Every structure is written in structure tokens, then in C-alpha cells.
Amino acid sequence: MIEIVRVEKEQVELLRDIAIQTLYETFYTEEKTEVLQAYVDEAYTKEELLQSLDDVSSTTYFAYYDNALAGYLKVNMYDSQTEDMGDEGFEVQRIYVSKKFKGLRIGSLFMDFAIALAKANKRSFMWLGVWEHNYAAQAFYKKYGYYRVGEHDFTMGDLIETDWILRKDL
């Protein structure tokens, strides 16, 4: 059984733990050790995460599989989007599933959930950024009707990588 629930401020440490774990599971290489740590030290501080959880235009959700924390989803609207996409946009900023829960369709449930949220909030399109070399994620998003509309730089410490901006019309 998979359950999706909104993250509460009292769960900030749990959010931090799953965020760091899934980031490393997704992007870790020996060459990236220092830049990942620098990124974690900046983007995943307790204060940064609490600020995000307080933001009325940004919401984070946990997925539990048989009561075990399996991943998280973060969505943004309005000025909370990481790029200026206007009031019609709905950003899927983070969608991560722990490695041991891959293959259980949790990512698909998260995406279906995000689509329902975007529609309930009367957004006309969804968008996200995906690393240009994350081919598995790109294939996943393509199945949902996302298409490439641009790119932007994603900075982790001294490392600058390219993220593709993908859009899905609703």
C-alpha cells in the first residue's frame, strides 16, 4: 500500500534525511563528492527546508510504502517557482524515490498526484527541470506528455550543469 501525505514542519528532519539520501542515490559519483556536499550544505539546511514548508505556494509530500518512507515530491506555484513561468505554471521541483523502492510505481503515483493538484489549482501547464544526462527520468516524463521547451544552468558548488526545461500542457 502506498500513501501520499503532506509534509508537516515537525517532520523537517525526516524531509532532510530523505532529500539527502535520494540526492546521493541519484547523482553520486566520486568526482561529485565535494560539490554534492556543498549543495546539501546550502540547499538542505533545516532553515531552508522550514522556509519552504512555510511557503503557501510550495507544498512537499512524502510517499510511504507499507509505512516506510519511500520518497518525496515538491511542487510550486506563483512566485515560488524556480523560474518565472507566470501564474498559469505549476512546477514539479523535486520528485525523488529512494532506490530500494524503485519499480513500485511510486514515481508514477507522485506524477498522477501532481497532475491532479495542478488541475485542481486550475493551472494550464506543468513544468520541471531535468538534468540533461538523466535519461531514465527524461523517458519517464515523456510518457506523461512532457516536452522540451528550453534549458537552464543548474549550479552545485563550482559545478554548473545543464537542466532541460520540460513542459506538459493541461
C-alpha positions in Angstrom: 0.0 0.0 0.0 1.3 3.4 -0.9 0.2 6.6 0.9 0.9 10.2 -0.1 0.8 12.7 2.7 1.7 16.4 3.1 5.0 17.0 5.0 4.5 19.0 8.2 7.1 21.3 9.8 7.6 18.8 12.6 8.9 16.4 10.0 11.7 18.7 8.7 14.5 16.3 9.9 12.8 13.4 8.1 12.5 15.5 5.0 16.1 16.5 5.2 17.2 12.8 5.6 15.2 11.6 2.6 16.2 14.6 0.5 19.9 14.0 1.1 19.6 10.2 0.7 17.8 10.4 -2.7 20.1 13.1 -4.0 23.1 11.0 -3.4 21.4 7.9 -4.7 20.6 9.7 -7.9 23.7 11.8 -8.6 26.6 10.5 -6.6 30.0 9.8 -8.2 33.4 10.1 -6.6 34.1 13.2 -8.8 30.9 14.9 -7.4 31.5 14.2 -3.7 32.6 17.7 -2.8 30.0 19.5 -4.9 27.2 17.4 -3.7 28.2 18.1 -0.1 28.4 21.8 -0.8 24.9 21.7 -2.4 23.5 19.8 0.6 25.1 22.3 3.0 23.3 25.1 1.1 20.0 23.8 -0.2 19.1 21.2 2.5 19.6 23.1 5.7 16.9 22.8 8.3 16.2 26.5 8.0 15.9 26.4 4.2 13.6 23.4 4.4 11.4 25.1 7.1 11.2 28.2 5.0 10.0 26.1 2.1 7.4 24.3 4.3 6.1 27.7 5.4 5.6 28.9 1.8 1.9 28.9 0.9 2.7 28.5 -2.8 5.0 25.5 -2.3 4.0 22.1 -0.9 6.0 19.0 -0.2 4.6 15.4 0.2 6.0 12.1 1.4 5.2 8.7 -0.1 5.0 5.8 2.3 5.2 2.2 1.1 3.9 -0.2 3.8 4.5 2.6 6.4 8.2 3.0 5.3 9.2 6.4 3.9 9.8 5.9 0.2 10.3 9.3 -1.4 9.1 12.9 -1.6 7.6 15.3 -4.0 7.8 19.2 -4.0 5.6 21.4 -6.1 5.5 25.1 -6.6 3.1 27.8 -7.9 3.2 31.6 -8.5 6.4 33.3 -7.3 7.7 30.1 -5.6 8.5 28.5 -8.9 12.3 28.4 -9.5 11.8 30.0 -13.0 9.4 32.8 -13.9 6.6 30.8 -15.5 3.7 33.1 -14.6 0.5 32.3 -12.7 -0.5 29.6 -15.1 2.5 27.4 -14.4 2.8 24.6 -11.9 6.4 23.4 -11.1 7.3 19.9 -10.1 10.6 20.9 -8.4 11.5 17.7 -6.8 10.3 14.1 -7.3 12.6 11.5 -5.7 12.1 7.9 -4.8 14.5 6.0 -2.6 16.5 3.4 -4.6 15.1 0.5 -2.6 11.5 1.5 -3.6 12.2 1.9 -7.3 10.0 -0.2 -9.6 6.9 0.1 -7.3 5.3 2.8 -9.4 5.7 5.4 -6.6 7.1 7.9 -9.1 4.0 7.4 -11.3 1.7 7.9 -8.3 3.6 11.1 -7.5 3.2 12.4 -11.0 -0.5 11.5 -11.2 -0.9 13.2 -7.8 0.9 16.3 -9.1 -1.2 16.4 -12.2 -4.4 16.3 -10.1 -3.1 19.1 -7.9 -2.2 21.3 -11.0 -5.7 20.7 -12.4 -7.4 21.4 -9.1 -5.5 24.6 -8.9 -6.6 25.5 -12.5 -3.1 25.7 -13.9 -2.8 25.5 -17.7 0.6 23.7 -17.8 3.1 21.9 -15.6 6.9 22.1 -15.9 10.1 20.8 -14.4 13.8 20.8 -14.8 15.7 17.6 -15.5 19.4 17.0 -15.8 20.4 16.6 -19.5 22.1 13.3 -18.7 19.3 11.8 -16.6 17.9 9.7 -19.5 15.7 7.5 -17.3 13.9 10.5 -15.8 13.5 12.0 -19.3 11.9 8.8 -20.6 9.6 8.8 -17.6 8.5 12.4 -18.2 8.0 11.8 -21.9 5.4 9.1 -21.1 3.5 11.8 -19.3 3.5 14.1 -22.2 6.3 16.5 -21.2 8.3 18.0 -24.0 11.4 20.1 -24.0 10.9 23.9 -24.2 14.3 25.2 -23.1 17.2 24.7 -20.7 18.9 26.5 -17.8 22.0 26.2 -15.7 21.9 24.2 -12.5 24.7 25.1 -10.1 26.0 22.8 -7.4 29.0 24.4 -5.7 31.5 25.1 -8.5 29.9 22.7 -10.9 27.5 24.1 -13.5 25.3 21.6 -15.3 22.5 21.9 -17.8 18.9 21.1 -16.9 16.4 20.8 -19.7 13.1 22.5 -19.0 10.2 20.3 -19.8 6.5 21.3 -20.1 3.2 19.4 -20.0 0.1 21.2 -21.2 -3.0 20.5 -19.2 
